Amino acid sequence: MIPMISNAAEARAVVQASKFPPIGNRGQGSPFASWAHGITTAEYLESANHRLLTILQIENAEGVKNAEDIARVEGVGGSTPSAYISIA
């Protein structure tokens, strides 16, 4: 869960950092994860992109205004308003 997302550009940056190619640009440092699961690296990356949930927290008025655009970003698994949203 990533806090303080205010717009679609910030959401896209989070997806880029948290998903493997072709969705994002997260690096993979070792083949051990795929080996441990008995699958190829390509299968592991595809599975990880599908299974890892990227949730964004909307915590300010700009985020509320842009909530629909944030939710439309490919790779965003969900978004949630904060219990306290600053409107200042």
C-alpha positions, 0 to 999 in steps of 0.5 A: 500500500502506497500513501499520498497518491494525488494523480494518475502520474504518481500512480503510473510511477508506483506501477512502474516501480512495483511491477515487472516488465512488460507492465513496469520496470522493476528489476529481478536480481536473481533467478532463484525465485522462479527456480524455487517454484519450478517455473521459468523466469518469464512465467514467474514475472507474469505470475508476480505481476498478476498476483502482487496487489498494488494498492494506492492510498488517496489522502488529499483533496487533489487525490479525491478529485483525480480518483477516477483517473488514478483507478484507471491506471493499468496495474493499480489493483485498488485504491482507498481513501485515508481515514483522514483526508487533508483538504487543506 
